[in-house]
Amino acid sequence: SSGINAEYGEEGQQRFLEDQIKEWTMDIKALSEIAKFEPQAAYAAFIYGTSKRWTFVSRTTPNISDKMKLLEWTIQETFLPVILGEDHITDDMKKIAAPQLKRD
């Protein structure tokens, strides 16, 4: 068996995911603050750095989409509006601007 569950067990997996998602969410909030002054740099950091941190976990952990909702919401409601300079972000804008999280 592979993935987080094999290394941490069921309870450990839940703690690991909760901790990681909180950390990733705080990172997005920090990038949102940076984006107010340096939007291109913040977007590049998001695409080429920050988003890569959860790619493996989201692709290898079954039934993770519900756990990732806080992170997804933070990206869509905090980060993207600053990057795009818009108060309201449409679904099309979300699809273009943000890498997709795994869907179960």
C-alpha positions, 0 to 999 in steps of 0.5 A: 500500500502507498500514500499517506495512510501507509506511512501514518495510519488512519488517524495519523493521516487525518492529523497530517492532512488537517495540519498540511491544509491549515499550513497551505491555507495560511500560505495562500493568505500570505501570498494574497497579501503579497499580491496586493503589491506584486501580483505577478510574483505572487501568481508565479510563486503560487503556480510554480511553488505553493500549488505543487506542495499539495499536488502529490497529496491530492492525487494520491489520497482517496476521498480528499476533495472534501478535506481540501474545500477550505484551501480551494475556498481560500484560493477562490475567494482570497487569492484570485480576486487580488490577482485578477483585480476583481471583487467577483470571480466567475467560474470561468475565471476560476478555471483559467487562473487556478490549478484544479484540485482533485475531484473524487 
